[in-house]
């Protein structure tokens, strides 16, 4: 319990700082775009590009990424209502971000989990895309923190769980 209390106090301290930080306009645009990309349209666009130009591995890559995304969504949809951690934006208002959260609970970050669950298999199948996929997944994860949707621990755990899901699914396809 002492460890959870320590993590929670650090999460709340960082939340208060971020909620009071007026980010430069370019950071605001980047974070809002990353958050919206993490809603799913970015991965659909990447998938369509791979379907068109992905070569002979395209079906295996898209199957792995799709399976990882579905497993990640099933996991966070199960965990969030069970753990019932309140979102930062429900605790304290944000100075500039006014997004509405997609659901009520915070832990773990579903956007971060899905981003890493999809990025991992795609990076394995298409190594030259790795920097762009990692940048996209990190941007989505950080946006959840900056925009007041999640605590740092939500994002870290969601990202780690997504990476593990992506790795495990890849074992089935490689």
C-alpha positions as CSV (number, residue, x, y, z in Angstrom):
1,X,0.0,0.0,0.0
2,X,2.9,2.4,0.7
3,X,4.1,2.0,-2.9
4,X,0.6,2.7,-4.3
5,X,0.3,5.7,-2.1
6,X,3.7,7.0,-3.2
7,X,2.8,6.5,-6.9
8,X,-0.6,8.2,-6.4
9,X,0.9,11.2,-4.6
10,X,3.4,11.7,-7.4
11,X,0.7,11.3,-10.0
12,X,-1.4,14.0,-8.4
13,X,1.5,16.3,-8.1
14,X,2.4,16.0,-11.8
15,X,-1.3,16.3,-12.7
16,X,-1.6,19.7,-10.8
17,X,1.5,21.0,-12.6
18,X,0.3,19.9,-16.1
19,X,-3.2,21.2,-15.5
20,X,-1.8,24.7,-14.8
21,X,0.8,24.7,-17.6
22,X,-0.2,26.8,-20.6
23,X,1.6,24.8,-23.3
24,X,2.9,26.6,-26.4
25,X,0.4,26.6,-29.2
26,X,2.5,24.1,-31.3
27,X,2.4,21.6,-28.3
28,X,-1.3,22.1,-27.9
29,X,-1.9,21.3,-31.6
30,X,0.5,18.3,-31.5
31,X,-1.2,16.9,-28.4
32,X,-4.7,17.4,-29.7
33,X,-3.8,15.8,-33.1
34,X,-2.1,12.9,-31.3
35,X,-5.1,12.3,-29.0
36,X,-7.5,12.3,-32.0
37,X,-5.1,10.0,-34.0
38,X,-5.2,7.7,-31.0
39,X,-9.0,7.5,-31.3
40,X,-8.3,5.0,-34.1
41,X,-8.3,6.9,-37.4
42,X,-4.4,7.0,-37.5
43,X,-4.2,3.2,-37.2
44,X,-6.9,2.8,-39.9
45,X,-4.9,5.1,-42.2
46,X,-1.6,3.2,-41.5
47,X,-3.5,-0.1,-42.1
48,X,-4.8,1.1,-45.5
49,X,-1.3,2.2,-46.5
50,X,0.1,-1.2,-45.5
51,X,-2.8,-3.0,-47.3
52,X,-1.9,-1.0,-50.5
53,X,1.9,-1.1,-50.3
54,X,2.8,-3.6,-47.6
55,X,4.0,-6.5,-49.8
56,X,3.5,-10.1,-49.2
57,X,3.6,-9.8,-45.4
58,X,0.7,-7.3,-45.3
59,X,-2.0,-9.7,-44.3
60,X,0.1,-11.2,-41.5
61,X,1.1,-7.7,-40.3
62,X,-2.4,-6.4,-40.3
63,X,-3.8,-9.6,-38.7
64,X,-1.2,-9.3,-35.9
65,X,-1.9,-5.6,-35.3
66,X,-5.6,-6.1,-35.4
67,X,-5.5,-9.0,-33.0
68,X,-3.3,-7.0,-30.6
69,X,-5.7,-4.0,-30.8
70,X,-8.7,-6.2,-30.0
71,X,-7.0,-7.9,-27.1
72,X,-5.8,-4.5,-25.8
73,X,-9.3,-3.1,-26.0
74,X,-10.8,-6.1,-24.3
75,X,-8.3,-5.9,-21.5
76,X,-8.7,-2.2,-20.8
77,X,-12.5,-2.3,-21.1
78,X,-12.4,-5.1,-18.4
79,X,-9.8,-3.4,-16.1
80,X,-11.2,0.2,-16.1
81,X,-14.6,-0.5,-14.5
82,X,-13.0,-3.0,-12.1
83,X,-10.3,-0.7,-10.9
84,X,-12.5,2.5,-11.0
85,X,-9.7,5.1,-10.8
86,X,-11.0,8.6,-11.4
87,X,-9.6,10.6,-14.2
88,X,-7.4,13.7,-13.6
89,X,-9.8,15.9,-15.5
90,X,-12.6,14.9,-13.0
91,X,-10.5,15.9,-10.1
92,X,-9.2,19.2,-11.2
93,X,-10.0,21.4,-14.3
94,X,-7.4,21.8,-17.0
95,X,-6.2,25.3,-18.0
96,X,-6.5,24.9,-21.8
97,X,-7.6,21.4,-22.8
98,X,-11.4,20.9,-22.9
99,X,-11.6,17.4,-24.3
100,X,-14.3,15.1,-23.0
101,X,-13.0,11.8,-21.8
102,X,-14.1,8.7,-23.8
103,X,-15.2,7.0,-20.6
104,X,-15.3,7.6,-16.9
105,X,-12.3,5.8,-15.5
106,X,-8.5,6.3,-15.9
107,X,-6.5,3.2,-15.2
108,X,-5.0,1.9,-17.5
109,X,-4.8,4.2,-20.5
110,X,-6.6,2.5,-23.3
111,X,-5.2,4.9,-25.9
112,X,-1.6,4.2,-24.8
113,X,-2.3,0.4,-24.6
114,X,-3.8,0.3,-28.1
115,X,-1.1,2.5,-29.6
116,X,1.7,0.3,-28.4
117,X,-0.2,-3.0,-29.1
118,X,-0.6,-1.9,-32.7
119,X,2.8,-0.3,-33.2
120,X,4.8,-3.3,-31.9
121,X,3.7,-5.8,-34.5
122,X,3.8,-3.3,-37.4
123,X,7.4,-2.3,-36.4
124,X,8.4,-6.0,-36.4
125,X,7.0,-6.6,-39.8
126,X,8.2,-3.3,-41.3
127,X,11.5,-2.3,-39.4
128,X,12.0,0.9,-41.5
129,X,8.7,2.2,-40.1
130,X,9.8,1.7,-36.5
131,X,10.8,5.4,-35.8
132,X,7.5,6.7,-37.1
133,X,5.5,4.1,-35.3
134,X,7.3,4.7,-32.0
135,X,6.9,8.4,-32.4
136,X,3.1,8.0,-33.0
137,X,2.6,5.7,-30.1
138,X,4.7,7.9,-27.7
139,X,2.8,11.0,-28.9
140,X,-0.5,9.4,-28.3
141,X,0.6,8.2,-24.8
142,X,2.0,11.6,-23.8
143,X,-1.1,13.4,-25.2
144,X,-3.2,11.5,-22.7
145,X,-1.1,12.9,-19.9
146,X,-0.7,16.4,-21.2
147,X,-4.4,16.8,-21.9
148,X,-5.5,15.7,-18.4
149,X,-7.1,12.4,-19.4
150,X,-4.7,10.2,-17.5
151,X,-2.1,10.1,-14.7
152,X,1.5,9.2,-15.5
153,X,1.1,5.7,-14.0
154,X,-2.0,5.1,-16.2
155,X,0.0,5.9,-19.3
156,X,3.1,3.9,-18.3
157,X,1.1,0.8,-17.4
158,X,-1.0,1.1,-20.5
159,X,2.0,1.4,-22.7
160,X,3.8,-1.5,-21.1
161,X,0.7,-3.7,-21.3
162,X,0.2,-2.8,-25.0
163,X,3.8,-3.6,-25.7
164,X,3.5,-7.0,-24.0
165,X,0.3,-7.7,-25.9
166,X,2.0,-6.7,-29.2
167,X,5.0,-8.9,-28.5
168,X,2.8,-11.9,-27.5
169,X,0.6,-11.6,-30.6
170,X,3.8,-11.4,-32.8
171,X,4.9,-14.8,-31.4
172,X,1.8,-16.3,-33.2
173,X,2.6,-14.7,-36.6
174,X,6.4,-14.8,-36.8
